[in-house]
Amino acid sequence: MSEALEPQAVAAAEYEAVRGGGAGLFDLSARGRIEVRGAEAVQFLNGLITNDVKTLAPGAWIYAALPNVQGRLLAFTRVLRASDADVFLFDTEAATRERVLQAFARFTLAGDFHVTDLTEETAQLSLQGAQSRAIIERVLGQEAAQVERMRGRVVSWHGQPLTIMCATHTSEDGFDLIGGASLIAELRPALVAAGALACGAKALEVLRVEAGVARYGVDMTETNVVLESVPDDAVSFTKGCYVGQEIIARIHWRGHVAKKLTGLLFDDERAVAPDTKVMSTDGREIGRITSAVRSPHLKRTVALAYVKYDFLAPDTSLRVGDDERTAHVAELPLVRGSWWADAAM
């Protein structure tokens, strides 16, 4: 195998470890990790984010968006409520870490509300694939392996606390692991020795597009209204007021957004560039591509794109780019892995 082909072959092996019934190990330490605690944490947080932390049970996690006053997306986060009900761990992309931190930190003098940036002192791994639970049990024990979907807990490993969350970034079964940087450095080789394959960014990019996982700065930005970009379960329409709530609620109750992030399936494997125009079959411009990859599983190019509401029905035929290639609208995720198969059982 030539040197030019080597990185491609490595990425293919990493992809197959996750999608082919094994497990891949990803380093997500670049993401931001922010702790919020205090007796008034729920009150302040519910005024800032789209989901309802008041109803979040200890040990459970949810998705949430941080909007501005115009209802546009400043950040997309995951929120874990610790077993101590007044402690919350926010996990967000590196690109939005400072926004989340600044949005929360300005309230620290207003009451019993304390914000700590844990990013530099901690590290984060994600184990993804059908064998992830078995590997977790081999390394961390039965208690850790029994963590259920959308739940998290703190376990002890080598005498130190380790936060484990059952979560997917790929549409396959998975677990995220957060702990002190030195502890995670010890955990990584232990997971590999137990059967995980260390994987890189190229494989994760293909997997996350197949899974319909949007990236901030690529598939969603501050120009997007929250409801255009985030999963439906990231927004509560029954809790009280929060920043941007009036606009978000108005869009929801009138019926729909003007456009929404969706999946596209192409008929071949030719590459498609981000920002390529998406058109209706009669030539009207109705959207644009945000991310596109070749899917080894589907053996075709797949993409994430913003498409106008009237064209969002699955199987709608669209034209893409100057050469007017045909693509069809598809619901997300584009590949439904073991996470979805197990959920249907």
C-alpha positions in Angstrom: 0.0 0.0 0.0 1.5 3.4 -1.0 2.0 6.2 1.5 -0.6 8.3 -0.3 -3.3 5.6 0.3 -2.3 4.8 3.8 -4.4 7.5 5.7 -7.5 6.5 3.6 -7.0 2.9 4.5 -6.6 3.7 8.2 -9.8 5.8 8.2 -11.6 2.9 6.4 -10.5 0.5 9.1 -11.6 2.9 11.9 -15.0 3.4 10.2 -15.5 -0.4 9.9 -14.6 -0.9 13.6 -17.6 1.3 14.5 -20.1 0.5 11.8 -19.1 -3.2 11.4 -20.0 -4.5 14.9 -16.9 -3.6 16.9 -16.1 -0.4 18.7 -14.0 2.7 18.0 -12.5 5.0 20.6 -12.5 8.8 19.9 -10.8 11.6 21.8 -13.3 14.4 22.4 -11.2 16.3 24.9 -11.3 19.5 22.7 -15.0 19.9 23.6 -15.9 22.2 26.4 -16.9 21.0 29.9 -18.5 23.5 32.2 -19.9 22.8 35.7 -22.8 24.8 37.1 -23.9 24.4 40.7 -25.9 26.1 43.4 -29.4 26.3 44.9 -30.4 28.8 42.2 -28.9 26.9 39.3 -32.2 25.6 38.0 -33.8 29.0 38.1 -31.0 30.7 36.2 -30.4 27.9 33.7 -34.1 27.6 32.8 -34.0 31.3 31.9 -31.1 30.8 29.5 -31.5 27.5 27.6 -34.3 25.9 25.6 -34.8 22.7 27.6 -36.2 22.2 31.1 -33.6 21.3 33.7 -36.3 21.5 36.4 -37.8 18.3 35.3 -34.4 16.6 34.6 -33.9 13.7 37.0 -30.6 13.3 38.8 -28.4 11.1 36.7 -30.1 11.9 33.4 -29.0 14.1 30.6 -30.7 16.1 27.8 -29.8 18.2 24.8 -30.4 22.0 24.9 -29.7 25.1 22.9 -28.4 28.4 24.0 -30.3 31.1 22.0 -29.9 34.8 21.7 -32.9 37.2 22.1 -33.8 36.7 18.4 -34.1 33.0 18.9 -30.9 32.3 17.0 -28.5 29.6 18.0 -25.4 30.6 20.0 -24.5 27.0 21.1 -25.8 23.5 21.3 -25.1 21.6 24.5 -25.7 18.4 26.4 -26.7 18.8 30.1 -26.1 16.1 32.7 -27.7 16.5 36.1 -25.5 15.0 38.8 -26.8 12.8 41.6 -26.4 16.0 43.7 -29.5 17.7 42.2 -28.0 21.2 42.3 -25.0 20.3 40.1 -25.0 20.2 36.3 -22.3 19.3 33.7 -22.5 21.0 30.3 -20.8 19.4 27.4 -20.5 21.6 24.2 -18.3 21.9 21.1 -15.0 23.6 21.3 -16.3 26.4 19.0 -19.0 27.3 21.5 -17.3 26.7 24.8 -16.5 30.4 25.4 -20.1 31.4 24.5 -21.6 29.0 27.0 -19.1 30.0 29.7 -19.7 33.8 29.2 -23.5 33.4 29.1 -23.4 31.6 32.4 -20.6 33.4 34.2 -22.4 36.8 34.1 -24.9 35.5 36.6 -22.5 34.3 39.2 -22.8 37.4 41.3 -26.6 37.4 41.1 -27.2 34.5 43.6 -26.3 31.0 44.6 -25.1 30.1 41.0 -21.5 29.0 40.5 -19.8 28.3 37.2 -16.5 26.4 36.7 -14.7 25.7 33.4 -13.4 22.1 33.7 -12.1 21.9 30.2 -8.4 22.2 30.8 -8.3 19.9 33.9 -10.4 17.1 32.4 -10.4 15.0 29.2 -13.1 13.1 27.3 -13.3 9.9 25.4 -16.1 8.4 23.4 -16.5 4.7 22.8 -18.8 4.0 19.8 -20.0 0.7 18.3 -22.0 -2.4 19.1 -19.3 -3.8 21.3 -18.9 -0.6 23.4 -21.0 -1.9 26.4 -19.0 -5.2 26.5 -15.8 -3.3 26.5 -17.0 -0.9 29.2 -17.9 -3.9 31.4 -14.4 -5.5 30.9 -12.6 -2.3 31.9 -14.9 -0.5 34.3 -17.1 -3.2 35.6 -20.8 -4.2 35.6 -22.1 -1.0 37.3 -20.6 1.2 34.6 -21.9 -1.0 31.8 -25.4 -0.8 33.2 -25.8 2.9 32.6 -28.9 3.3 30.4 -29.4 5.6 27.4 -29.7 9.3 28.2 -28.3 8.6 31.7 -25.0 9.1 33.4 -23.3 8.3 36.6 -20.0 8.7 38.4 -18.0 5.5 39.0 -14.6 5.0 40.6 -11.7 3.8 38.5 -8.2 3.6 40.0 -9.6 5.4 43.0 -10.6 8.5 41.0 -14.1 9.7 39.9 -15.0 9.0 36.3 -18.2 10.3 34.7 -19.8 7.9 32.2 -22.8 8.7 30.0 -24.6 6.4 27.6 -24.7 8.4 24.4 -24.2 8.1 20.6 -22.4 10.4 18.2 -22.6 7.9 15.3 -26.0 6.2 15.6 -24.2 3.2 17.1 -24.3 2.2 20.8 -21.9 4.4 22.8 -20.5 5.8 26.0 -18.8 9.1 26.8 -16.2 9.1 29.6 -15.1 12.3 31.4 -12.4 12.4 34.0 -9.2 14.1 35.1 -6.7 14.4 32.3 -4.2 11.9 33.9 -7.0 9.4 34.6 -8.2 9.5 31.0 -4.6 9.0 29.8 -4.5 5.7 31.7 -8.0 4.7 30.6 -7.4 5.1 26.9 -4.9 2.2 26.5 -7.0 0.0 28.8 -10.0 0.4 26.5 -7.8 -0.4 23.5 -6.5 -3.5 25.2 -10.1 -4.6 25.8 -10.9 -4.4 22.1 -11.5 -0.8 21.1 -9.8 0.6 18.1 -8.4 4.1 18.5 -10.0 6.3 15.8 -9.4 9.7 14.3 -11.2 12.7 13.0 -11.6 11.5 9.4 -13.6 8.4 10.4 -15.7 10.4 12.9 -16.6 13.0 10.2 -18.1 10.3 8.0 -19.9 8.6 10.9 -21.4 11.8 12.3 -22.8 12.9 8.9 -24.3 9.5 8.4 -25.8 9.9 11.9 -27.1 13.4 11.1 -25.1 15.0 13.9 -24.6 18.7 13.1 -21.4 20.6 13.9 -21.4 24.2 15.0 -19.7 26.5 12.5 -20.3 23.9 9.7 -23.9 22.8 9.8 -25.3 25.4 12.2 -24.3 29.0 13.2 -25.6 32.1 14.9 -27.5 32.8 11.6 -29.8 29.8 12.2 -33.0 30.0 14.2 -32.8 27.3 16.9 -35.6 25.2 15.4 -33.9 24.9 12.0 -30.9 23.1 13.4 -31.4 21.2 16.7 -33.3 18.0 17.5 -36.9 18.4 18.5 -36.2 17.0 22.0 -33.7 19.9 22.7 -36.6 22.4 23.1 -39.3 22.5 25.8 -42.5 24.3 24.9 -44.1 23.8 28.3 -41.6 25.5 30.7 -41.5 29.2 31.5 -39.8 32.0 29.7 -36.2 32.0 28.6 -34.0 34.2 26.3 -35.4 34.0 22.8 -38.5 32.0 23.9 -41.1 34.2 22.4 -39.7 33.9 18.8 -39.0 30.2 19.1 -42.5 29.5 20.5 -44.2 31.6 17.8 -42.4 29.6 15.1 -43.4 26.3 16.7 -47.1 27.2 17.2 -47.5 28.6 13.7 -46.5 25.2 12.5 -43.0 25.1 11.1 -39.7 26.8 10.3 -39.1 28.2 6.8 -36.2 25.7 6.3 -34.7 22.8 8.3 -31.5 20.7 8.4 -32.2 17.4 6.7 -30.4 14.5 4.9 -29.8 14.0 1.2 -28.9 10.8 -0.6 -27.2 10.9 -3.9 -27.3 8.3 -6.7 -23.5 8.0 -7.0 -20.2 8.6 -5.0 -19.0 11.8 -6.6 -17.9 14.5 -4.1 -20.1 17.5 -3.3 -18.7 20.7 -1.8 -20.2 22.6 1.1 -22.3 25.5 0.1 -23.4 23.9 -3.1 -26.9 25.1 -4.1 -29.9 22.8 -3.8 -32.7 23.4 -6.2 -36.2 22.0 -6.9 -36.8 20.0 -10.0 -38.2 23.2 -11.7 -35.0 25.1 -11.0 -35.8 27.2 -8.0 -33.1 27.6 -5.4 -34.4 26.0 -2.1 -31.3 25.3 0.0 -27.6 24.5 0.4 -25.3 21.7 1.3 -23.5 22.1 4.7 -21.6 18.7 4.9 -21.1 15.9 2.5 -19.2 12.6 2.7 -19.0 9.3 0.8 -20.9 6.7 2.9 -19.1 3.3 2.8 -22.3 1.7 4.3 -24.7 3.2 1.7 -22.1 3.2 -1.1 -23.1 6.7 -2.2 -22.5 10.3 -1.3 -24.7 11.6 1.6 -25.1 15.1 2.8 -26.6 17.4 5.4 -28.4 20.4 3.9 -30.8 23.1 4.7 -33.9 22.7 2.6 -37.1 24.8 2.4 -40.0 23.3 4.3 -42.2 22.5 1.3 -39.5 20.1 0.0 -38.7 18.2 3.2 -40.9 15.1 2.6 -38.8 12.0 2.4 -37.9 10.9 -1.1 -38.5 14.3 -2.6 -36.3 14.6 -5.7 -34.0 17.6 -5.8 -31.2 18.9 -8.1 -27.8 19.8 -6.6 -25.1 22.0 -8.1 -24.4 23.4 -11.6 -24.4 19.9 -13.1 -27.9 19.3 -11.5 -27.1 16.0 -9.9 -30.1 14.2 -8.5 -30.5 13.8 -4.7 -33.4 12.6 -2.6 -34.5 14.0 0.8 -34.0 11.4 3.6 -34.9 11.5 7.3 -32.0 11.7 9.8 -30.1 9.6 10.8 -29.1 8.5 7.3 -27.6 5.3 8.8 -29.6 3.8 11.7 -27.0 1.7 13.6 -27.1 -0.4 16.7 -28.4 2.5 18.9 -31.6 2.6 16.8 -31.9 -1.1 16.3 -31.7 -1.7 20.1 -34.2 1.1 20.8 -36.7 -0.6 18.5 -36.5 -3.9 20.4 
